[in-house]
């Protein structure tokens, strides 16, 4: 299927690894020029090199910086000639007990996982509407659908973003002019972040990280973890011309782990 987005420009945040990289790669394969951001220069450049080799016809630009800061956002936006596609992404806040979190912890979570996406949406969607096409995809979490008790910072910040998007995505001046805003809610994906969690918690459980991973897989009906590549393909489809009638939605991609009907 030709997604009809060849030649567009995408800003993909936190794209040096994991799900952000998966999105950047899938968009590049569709002929989309990409600006990718991350805090680590080495990993970012390695990803850019891989994308250029995979999709030599597209332009790949890198911006090293923290997208959760005003300077980081300004640099990322300046590197993109026009933002036709915005993929919002940032590392999730740490787990823990809400009794231990102070105001600074909450503000950091809100800055990264709620306010930064909102700032980037604000900076780009009116120009998208003026051109008659725009796609915003927010990478959030399955915890928006089924909150996880020890991920309170993430539950709160990402749910706040979800509520904001539910309203703004339905504004006629956006939805009626070709701009869609959706969120993808990932479950357990085979990323460095997931592996780090297994390494950190294996000793507490008295097992190896591999054994802990195997236990987790058994809780997923698909009996495996998702891949960044298949996540990226969902993102690319949401950015397609064919997906122009999908907006304000939260798409769960978790191998069937969420047990509810709705």
C-alpha positions, 0 to 999 in steps of 0.5 A: 500500500502506498501511504501517500506521504512520500516527500513529507517532513516528520519530526520524531522525538526520542528517536535514537532507540526503541519505539521512536526509532521504529517510527522514524524507520517506518516513516523513512521507508515510506519516503518521509524525510525525518528529523530525529532527536535524542539526548545521546549523540552517539546513539542518535548518529548511529540511528541516522546512519542506519536510516540513511542506508535503509532509505537513501532517497530521504533526508535525515537530520539529527538534533541532539538535545532534551526535547523536554526543554524549551531550547531542545524543542526550539532546536528540533523545530528549527531543523525541520523545514516544515512539520507535516508529521509530529511524533511525540515521544519521551522516556517515561518517568521512574516507577516508585511509591507515590508517597516518596514523590515530591513536587519536583518529581511531578513537575519533571514527569509533567514536563516530559510526558504532558507539557512537552507534547502539548507545546509541540502540538501548539507549535505545529498544528495551525501550520499543518491546517493551513497546508491541509494535511497534518499528523500528530502521533503521541507515544503514550502507554498502555497504563493510560488504559489500565493504570499500573500502581507503581507507575503513578507519575506516568499514569498521571502525566500521560492521562493528562495528555490524553485528556488534552488531546481528546479535546483539541483533536476534535476542533473543526479548525484542525479535524476539518482541515486535514489534521489528525491527532492520535495516541498509540498505547504500547504494552510490553515491547522488546526495547532497552527500557524493558530489558533494563527493568528486567535487569533491575528487578531480577535480583529482587525476584531471585531469578535471572533477567531472562527468566523474569522476561519469560514470566512476563511473556506468559502474561501476554496472550500473544506470548511474546513482546512487541517489536519496535518495527511493528510499532513503527508500522502502526505509526506510519499508517496513522500518518497516511492519507488513508488514515485521515478519518481517524482522529482523537483515538487511543490505539492499544498495541499490547498483544492482547494484554488488556483484558477489557471489552472496551 
